[in-house]
Amino acid sequence: MTISPPTSPGGTLAPNAEPGEIVVDVRQVHKHFQLGKRRVPALRGVSLRALRGRVTGLIGPDGAGKTTLLRLVAGLLAPDAGQVLVLGRDATQDSLGVQAVLSYMPQRFGLYEDLTVMENLELYADLQRVSHAHRRDRYQELLHMTGLGPFTRRLAGRLSGGMKQKLGLACTLVRVPELLLLDEPTVGVDPLSRRELWAIVNRLVRDAGVSVLLSTLYLDEAEHCHEVVVLDQGEVLDQDSPRAFSERMRGRSWTVEAPGARPRTLRARLARSPGVLDAVIQDERVRLVSEAGTRPEADTLLAGLGGAVLKSVEPRFEDSFIALVRTRIPKAGVSTGRPETRASTQDPTAAASPHPARSTDSPVIAVRDVERRFGEFYAVHGVSFHVDRGEVFGLLGANGAGKSTMFRMLCGLLPPSAGSLRVAGVDVRRAAADARARLGYMSQRFSLYGYLSVRQNLNFFSSAYGLAGGRRAARIAWALEQFQLAPLADSTSADLPLGYKQRLALACALMHEPEILFLDEPTSGVDPVARREFWRRIDELAERNVTVLVTTHFLEEAEYCDRLAIMASGVILALGTPAEVKRLAGSSPEHPLDMEEAFIHLIERTERVGATS
């Protein structure tokens, strides 16, 4: 069944909703946390309102205060000052009363992986005191809504990431709440599952009159909210409809197209140009946001680029968000909790790859007819592709498509059942250790040692890669300086904001100056500002002939790849440049598809063929 896309912002109110009725009223709230000897502010004078029967989105970089705010609304934390009212109840004075009328799905929802889907539903029904008389009908409704009906006997631990998120939402909804709180519900799930989750949310609002307050890192999801609250450094920057945010950027959004120029090289050049606030790749072009009061000069931006075209385009919410956050001046002594957004005057990837560029006649990574079986199940089946030196190659796919299994085989962590794998000219099946010495690996989940400091992690990983003496000391000094980690060198890694954890993980993967870099969902859970900084670093590595293999669920990031493969059920559905993959999905000048639409078309086409075969 094809899920229709989310409703547009500004849609009609849910049934029984009184226009303007306030369900969440946050008044001048302050909250801080004590980390060792440091007093860290999380919220500073926050005020906002959410209306009944509407979806209100909380958007902001890492450390903006989104999760803290949701926990205050849920009555799980008490503010240092100010007041939080939920449906007229004080969330501090009457926390149990508040929790009786809302449901809260945190970022890491506590499914019991050794229990089945149905057993998890039963457990949460018991916890929420749902009467047995109402359970059967409620379960049927939830299982139909989430598409989990065929999987009631499957252990939760054996579900895909998207299915786990849908089960978590179903468990949250075994009792229909008046207010639903969702903390980044779509992080780590594929685009198709993300669309299905939004369809569920919209159905709850439309049919059951549920009010929703959610946080998200996907700026395109903000377009599906009725109202958006932009947070940064614990403060509300603004609250309005997505359309109103976009309109403010009219005359500041542009695209640049330069025939024959590599998009990521063009983006890097334009990002350094005067008057340019933001530059991202979109549909083989570069999308620019200009600084307020400036108009990009084509002669300056496009000097030396024959046939280049600068064109004004419709603004979007993302343009406004980036403009709001990037023009902020950090307060003295306050950490923003996010990476810097402008390129350092020193190159953070300098000396990242000392290996001389080799001939590109033979691929750096060669995969031929590879299979991986677990019993009778094929996680990877007949996969073939190659990656050339200095190329950024993307592996995309739905949860459970086989991407991570493919990564583990290429790293020598999992032997293939059949086929050939060569990395840096080494047969991985016969000399896995030799192959691993040539590559750096950044895993899907933060895999460093949280109880060690930043410096201790760098020391451990440089030692594990065989660095010693002066070279080890030099590489640690390089990492601390070029990734701006020196002020945090003695901080415990587990206490770092996610954007800084990502920096540290990438620095550790580069300690031994690898010629190949494997990145498995490296930007999952990372805010849009930090993602831009991350891809700037990857572009610079690729320019120095470091070969990059990356998986991602952010489909806009696929545009940064030179080539990509889309996988489903262990096989490759499409292989080529981003433009070629879109054409394979049915994109045309008359009916253009963006990468997310192309991805979903390919997956749904495969499902239709499978259903009729």
C-alpha positions in Angstrom: 0.0 0.0 0.0 1.3 3.4 -1.0 1.3 5.9 1.9 0.1 9.4 0.8 2.5 12.2 1.7 2.1 14.3 4.8 -0.5 17.0 4.7 0.6 20.5 3.9 1.2 23.1 6.7 -1.7 25.3 7.7 -4.2 22.5 7.2 -7.6 22.4 8.9 -7.9 22.0 12.6 -8.6 18.5 14.0 -12.2 17.6 15.0 -13.5 19.1 18.2 -10.5 21.6 18.3 -11.3 25.1 19.4 -9.3 27.6 17.3 -6.7 29.3 19.4 -7.1 27.0 22.4 -3.8 26.7 24.1 -2.6 23.2 25.1 1.0 24.0 26.1 1.9 27.3 27.6 5.6 27.8 28.5 6.3 31.0 30.4 9.8 32.5 30.9 11.3 29.1 31.7 14.9 28.7 32.8 16.7 25.4 33.3 20.3 24.5 33.9 22.3 21.3 34.6 25.4 20.7 36.7 28.1 18.8 34.9 30.9 18.4 37.4 31.9 21.9 38.4 30.3 23.5 35.4 26.8 25.0 35.5 25.4 24.5 32.0 22.3 26.5 30.9 19.8 24.5 28.9 16.9 26.9 28.6 17.1 30.7 29.2 13.8 32.6 29.5 11.9 30.4 27.0 8.3 31.2 26.2 6.1 29.5 23.6 2.6 28.2 23.1 1.2 25.2 21.2 -2.5 25.1 20.0 -5.0 22.3 20.2 -5.3 20.1 17.1 -2.1 21.3 15.5 1.4 20.0 15.0 4.0 22.3 16.6 7.6 21.6 15.7 10.7 22.4 17.8 13.7 23.0 15.5 17.2 23.8 16.5 20.9 22.7 16.5 22.4 20.2 19.0 22.3 21.6 22.5 19.4 24.1 21.6 17.3 22.7 24.5 14.6 20.8 22.6 14.8 17.6 24.6 14.9 19.5 27.9 11.8 21.5 26.9 9.9 18.3 26.0 10.8 16.7 29.3 9.6 19.8 31.2 6.3 19.6 29.3 6.0 16.0 30.2 6.5 16.8 33.9 9.7 14.8 34.1 11.8 17.8 35.0 11.1 20.9 37.0 12.2 24.3 35.8 14.6 26.5 37.9 12.3 29.4 37.2 9.1 30.1 35.1 6.0 28.0 34.6 4.9 25.2 32.2 1.1 24.7 31.8 -0.3 21.7 30.0 -4.0 21.7 29.3 -4.4 24.2 32.1 -2.4 22.0 34.6 0.9 23.1 36.1 3.4 20.5 34.9 5.5 20.9 38.1 2.8 21.0 40.7 0.5 18.4 39.1 3.0 16.2 37.1 0.8 13.1 37.5 -2.2 14.9 36.2 -0.3 16.1 33.2 1.1 12.6 32.5 -2.4 11.2 32.6 -3.4 13.3 29.5 -0.3 13.1 27.4 2.0 10.4 25.9 5.7 10.9 25.4 8.0 9.1 23.0 11.6 10.0 23.9 14.6 9.7 21.5 15.5 6.2 22.7 12.2 4.6 23.3 12.4 1.6 25.7 11.3 -1.4 23.6 12.0 -4.8 25.1 13.9 -6.5 22.4 13.4 -10.0 23.8 9.6 -9.6 23.7 7.5 -9.9 20.6 5.6 -7.0 19.0 2.4 -8.1 20.7 4.1 -8.6 24.1 5.5 -5.1 24.0 2.0 -3.7 23.3 0.6 -5.7 26.2 3.3 -4.5 28.6 2.7 -0.8 27.7 -1.0 -1.3 28.0 -0.4 -2.7 31.5 1.8 0.3 32.4 -0.8 2.8 31.1 -3.6 0.9 32.8 -5.6 0.3 29.6 -8.6 -1.8 30.4 -8.7 -5.3 28.9 -12.1 -4.6 27.4 -10.6 -1.9 25.2 -7.3 -3.5 24.2 -8.3 -5.8 21.3 -9.9 -3.0 19.2 -7.0 -0.7 20.1 -4.4 -3.2 19.1 -6.0 -3.9 15.8 -6.2 -0.2 15.1 -2.6 0.4 16.0 -1.3 -2.6 14.1 -3.2 -1.6 11.0 -2.0 2.0 11.3 1.6 1.1 11.6 1.6 -1.9 9.2 2.9 -4.2 11.9 -0.1 -6.6 11.8 1.9 -9.4 10.0 4.7 -9.2 12.6 3.0 -9.6 16.0 5.0 -12.7 16.8 8.4 -11.2 15.8 10.8 -10.2 18.5 11.3 -6.5 18.7 15.0 -6.9 18.5 14.6 -8.4 15.0 12.7 -5.5 13.6 14.2 -3.0 11.2 14.9 0.5 12.5 11.8 1.9 10.9 9.6 -0.9 12.3 11.1 -0.3 15.8 10.1 3.3 15.6 6.6 2.5 14.5 6.3 -0.1 17.3 7.6 2.6 19.8 4.9 5.0 18.5 2.2 2.2 18.8 3.2 1.5 22.4 3.1 5.2 23.2 -0.5 5.3 21.8 -2.1 2.3 23.4 -3.9 5.0 25.3 -5.2 7.8 23.1 -3.7 11.0 24.5 -4.9 14.6 24.3 -1.3 15.6 23.7 1.5 13.6 22.0 5.2 14.5 22.6 7.7 13.1 20.1 11.4 13.7 20.5 13.1 13.2 17.1 10.9 10.3 16.2 12.4 9.8 12.7 16.1 9.9 13.4 17.9 6.8 12.0 15.0 5.6 9.9 14.9 5.4 6.1 12.8 7.9 4.0 10.0 5.6 3.3 9.5 4.8 7.0 9.8 8.5 7.8 7.0 9.2 5.4 4.9 6.5 7.0 5.5 7.8 10.5 4.3 11.2 9.4 1.2 9.7 7.8 0.4 8.2 11.2 1.0 11.5 13.0 -1.2 13.4 10.6 -4.0 10.7 10.9 -3.9 11.1 14.7 -4.3 14.9 14.4 -7.0 14.7 11.7 -9.1 11.8 13.0 -8.6 11.7 16.7 -8.0 15.4 17.5 -4.6 14.8 19.1 -2.3 17.8 19.6 1.4 17.1 18.8 4.5 18.8 20.0 7.6 17.3 18.4 11.3 17.9 17.8 13.1 17.0 14.6 16.4 17.4 12.9 14.9 17.1 9.4 14.2 20.6 8.1 11.9 19.3 5.4 9.7 17.9 8.2 9.2 21.4 9.6 7.3 22.2 6.4 4.6 19.6 7.6 4.0 21.4 10.9 1.4 24.0 11.4 3.8 26.1 13.5 7.5 26.0 14.1 9.5 27.2 17.1 13.2 27.8 16.3 15.5 27.3 19.4 19.2 28.0 19.7 21.5 28.0 22.8 18.5 27.6 25.0 16.5 30.6 23.7 13.5 30.9 21.3 14.6 32.8 18.2 11.2 32.9 16.7 7.8 31.1 16.3 5.7 31.2 13.2 4.3 29.1 10.4 6.8 27.5 8.0 5.3 29.5 5.1 5.9 32.8 7.1 9.6 31.8 7.8 10.1 31.1 4.1 8.6 34.4 2.9 11.1 36.3 5.0 13.9 34.9 2.7 12.4 36.1 -0.5 15.1 37.5 -2.7 17.9 35.7 -0.8 17.6 32.2 -2.3 19.5 31.3 -5.5 20.8 28.4 -7.5 24.1 28.3 -9.5 24.6 25.8 -12.4 27.9 25.5 -14.1 28.1 22.9 -16.9 31.1 20.7 -16.6 31.9 21.7 -13.0 31.7 19.0 -10.3 28.9 20.1 -7.9 30.8 19.5 -4.7 33.8 21.5 -6.0 31.5 24.3 -7.1 29.8 24.3 -3.7 33.1 24.5 -1.9 34.1 27.5 -4.0 30.8 29.3 -3.6 30.7 28.7 0.2 33.8 30.8 0.6 32.5 33.7 -1.5 31.7 37.1 0.1 28.0 37.6 0.8 27.1 33.9 0.8 25.6 32.6 4.0 24.9 29.0 2.9 25.7 26.7 0.0 24.4 23.2 -0.5 24.0 20.8 -3.4 20.5 20.4 -4.8 19.6 18.5 -8.0 23.1 18.8 -9.6 23.1 22.5 -8.8 24.3 24.6 -5.9 21.7 26.4 -3.8 22.8 29.6 -2.2 21.4 31.8 0.6 22.8 35.3 0.5 23.4 37.5 3.5 20.8 40.0 4.4 21.0 43.2 2.4 23.4 41.7 -0.2 22.8 40.4 -3.8 25.3 37.9 -5.2 27.2 39.3 -8.1 27.4 36.8 -10.9 30.7 38.3 -12.3 32.3 37.7 -8.9 30.8 34.4 -8.0 31.1 32.8 -11.4 34.4 34.3 -12.7 36.2 31.7 -14.9 33.1 29.4 -15.1 32.0 29.4 -18.7 28.3 29.1 -19.1 27.5 29.4 -15.4 24.0 30.6 -14.5 22.8 32.4 -11.3 19.1 32.2 -10.8 16.7 33.4 -8.1 14.5 30.6 -6.7 11.6 30.3 -4.3 12.7 30.3 -0.6 12.1 27.4 1.8 12.0 27.0 5.5 15.6 25.6 5.6 17.0 28.8 4.2 15.4 30.8 7.0 16.6 28.4 9.7 20.2 28.5 8.5 20.0 32.3 8.3 18.7 32.6 11.8 21.2 30.2 13.3 24.3 31.3 11.4 23.9 35.0 12.0 23.7 34.4 15.8 26.6 35.8 17.8 27.6 33.3 20.6 27.4 34.9 24.0 30.7 35.3 25.9 31.6 32.1 27.8 28.7 30.1 26.4 29.4 27.0 24.3 27.0 26.7 21.3 27.1 23.0 21.5 27.7 22.8 17.8 30.6 22.9 15.4 31.7 26.1 13.7 29.9 26.7 10.5 32.6 28.6 8.6 35.7 27.0 7.2 38.8 27.4 9.4 41.7 29.4 8.0 43.7 26.2 8.6 42.7 23.1 6.7 41.3 20.4 9.1 42.1 17.6 6.7 45.7 18.7 6.0 48.0 15.8 6.0 45.0 13.5 6.2 46.4 11.3 3.5 50.1 11.1 2.9 49.8 8.2 0.5 50.8 9.2 -3.1 47.9 9.2 -5.6 48.0 5.9 -7.4 46.7 5.1 -10.9 43.0 5.1 -11.1 43.0 2.4 -13.8 42.2 -0.2 -11.1 39.4 0.5 -8.5 40.4 1.2 -4.9 37.3 -0.9 -3.8 36.1 -3.7 -6.0 33.0 -5.8 -5.0 32.0 -8.6 -7.3 29.0 -11.0 -6.9 29.1 -10.8 -3.1 26.7 -12.7 -1.0 26.2 -12.9 2.7 23.8 -15.5 4.2 22.5 -16.0 7.7 21.0 -19.4 7.5 18.5 -19.3 4.7 18.3 -15.5 4.8 20.3 -13.5 2.3 21.4 -10.1 3.8 23.4 -9.4 0.7 22.8 -11.2 -2.6 24.8 -10.9 -5.8 26.1 -7.3 -5.2 28.8 -5.8 -7.5 30.2 -2.3 -7.7 33.6 -0.5 -7.6 34.9 2.8 -6.2 37.7 4.8 -7.7 40.4 6.7 -5.9 39.2 10.1 -4.6 35.6 9.2 -5.2 32.8 9.8 -2.8 30.5 6.8 -3.2 27.1 6.5 -1.4 25.2 3.4 -0.3 21.6 4.2 0.2 18.7 1.9 1.2 15.8 1.3 3.6 16.5 -0.1 7.0 17.5 -3.7 6.6 18.6 -3.3 3.0 22.0 -4.8 3.6 24.2 -1.6 3.8 25.7 -2.2 7.2 26.3 -5.9 6.4 28.2 -4.7 3.2 30.2 -2.3 5.3 31.2 -5.0 7.8 32.4 -7.3 5.0 34.4 -4.5 3.4 36.1 -3.8 6.8 37.0 -7.5 7.2 34.7 -7.8 10.3 32.3 -10.3 8.6 33.3 -12.8 6.0 31.3 -13.0 2.8 29.5 -16.3 2.0 30.5 -15.9 -1.7 32.0 -13.5 -4.1 35.1 -11.3 -4.2 36.0 -8.2 -2.1 39.2 -6.2 -2.7 40.1 -3.0 -0.7 43.2 -1.1 -1.6 44.3 -4.0 -3.8 44.0 -6.5 -0.9 41.7 -9.5 -1.0 39.7 -8.9 2.2 38.9 -12.6 2.6 42.5 -13.6 2.8 44.2 -10.5 4.3 41.6 -8.6 6.3 44.2 -7.1 8.7 46.2 -5.6 5.8 43.0 -4.1 4.4 42.0 -2.6 7.7 45.4 -0.9 8.1 44.6 1.1 5.0 41.2 2.4 6.0 39.4 4.5 8.6 36.0 3.5 9.9 33.3 5.7 11.6 30.5 3.5 12.7 26.7 4.1 12.7 26.6 4.6 16.4 29.1 6.7 18.5 31.6 3.9 19.0 34.2 5.7 21.1 34.7 5.2 24.8 32.3 7.5 26.6 34.1 7.3 30.0 37.4 8.4 28.5 38.2 12.0 27.8 38.7 13.4 24.3 42.4 13.2 24.6 42.3 9.7 26.0 40.2 8.5 23.1 42.6 10.1 20.6 45.5 8.5 22.4 43.8 5.0 22.5 42.9 5.0 18.8 46.2 6.3 17.6 47.9 3.5 19.6 45.4 0.9 18.2 46.4 2.0 14.7 50.1 1.5 15.6 51.2 5.1 16.1 53.9 5.7 18.7 56.2 8.3 20.0 56.5 11.6 18.2 54.1 10.7 15.4 51.4 9.8 17.9 51.9 13.1 19.7 51.9 15.0 16.5 48.6 13.4 15.3 46.9 14.0 18.6 47.9 17.7 18.5 46.7 17.9 14.9 43.3 16.5 15.8 42.8 18.7 18.8 43.7 21.8 16.8 42.1 21.2 13.4 38.8 19.8 14.8 38.6 22.6 17.4 38.7 20.0 20.3 41.5 21.5 22.3 39.1 23.4 24.8 37.4 20.1 25.4 40.5 17.8 25.5 39.9 16.8 29.1 36.1 16.6 28.9 34.5 13.1 29.2 33.4 12.1 25.7 29.9 10.9 26.8 29.2 14.5 28.0 29.9 16.1 24.6 27.1 17.5 22.4 26.5 15.2 19.5 28.1 17.5 16.9 31.4 17.3 18.9 31.1 13.6 19.3 30.9 13.4 15.6 34.0 15.5 15.2 35.9 13.3 17.7 34.8 10.1 15.9 36.0 11.4 12.6 39.3 12.6 14.1 39.9 9.1 15.5 39.1 7.5 12.2 41.8 9.7 10.5 44.5 9.3 13.1 46.6 6.9 11.0 46.0 8.9 7.8 44.0 6.3 5.9 43.6 6.3 2.1 40.1 5.0 2.4 37.4 6.2 4.8 34.2 4.2 5.6 31.4 6.2 7.1 28.3 4.3 8.3 25.4 6.7 8.9 27.9 9.3 10.2 25.3 12.2 10.4 22.4 10.3 12.0 21.1 12.4 14.8 23.3 15.4 14.0 21.7 18.8 13.3 21.7 20.5 9.9 24.5 23.0 10.8 26.8 20.2 11.9 26.0 18.1 8.8 27.1 21.0 6.6 30.4 21.2 8.4 30.9 17.5 8.2 30.4 17.4 4.5 32.8 20.3 4.0 35.5 18.1 5.6 34.6 15.1 3.5 34.8 17.2 0.3 38.3 18.3 1.3 39.4 14.8 2.0 38.2 13.6 -1.4 40.1 16.5 -3.1 43.2 14.9 -1.5 42.5 11.6 -3.1 41.0 9.9 0.0 38.3 7.5 -1.1 35.1 7.8 0.8 32.3 5.2 1.1 29.3 6.5 3.0 25.8 5.3 4.0 23.1 7.9 4.9 19.4 8.3 5.4 19.5 12.0 4.6 18.7 11.8 0.9 19.9 15.4 0.2 23.4 14.1 1.2 23.3 11.7 -1.7 23.8 14.8 -3.9 27.3 15.1 -2.4 28.3 11.7 -3.8 30.0 11.3 -7.1 28.1 8.0 -7.6 25.8 6.0 -5.5 24.0 2.7 -5.2 20.5 2.2 -3.9 19.9 -1.2 -2.1 16.8 -3.0 -1.1 16.5 -6.5 0.4 20.2 -7.2 -0.2 20.4 -6.3 -3.9 21.2 -3.1 -5.8 18.3 -1.4 -7.5 20.1 1.4 -9.1 23.8 2.4 -9.6 25.2 5.6 -11.1 25.6 9.4 -10.6 22.8 11.1 -8.7 21.3 12.3 -12.0 21.5 8.8 -13.5 19.8 7.3 -10.5 17.0 9.8 -10.7 16.5 9.0 -14.4 16.3 5.3 -13.6 13.5 6.2 -11.1 11.6 8.0 -13.8 12.7 11.6 -13.4 12.4 13.7 -16.6 12.6 17.4 -17.5 8.8 17.4 -17.6 8.4 15.5 -14.3 11.6 16.1 -12.2 12.2 14.0 -9.1 14.3 15.0 -6.1 16.5 12.3 -4.6 14.0 11.3 -1.9 11.2 10.9 -4.5 13.5 8.9 -6.7 14.4 6.6 -3.8 10.8 6.0 -2.8 9.8 5.4 -6.4 12.5 2.7 -6.8 11.6 1.0 -3.5 7.9 1.0 -4.3 8.4 -0.2 -7.8 10.4 -3.1 -6.5 7.7 -3.9 -3.9 5.1 -3.9 -6.7 7.1 -6.2 -8.8 7.7 -8.5 -5.9 4.0 -8.6 -5.1 3.1 -9.7 -8.6 5.9 -12.2 -9.2 
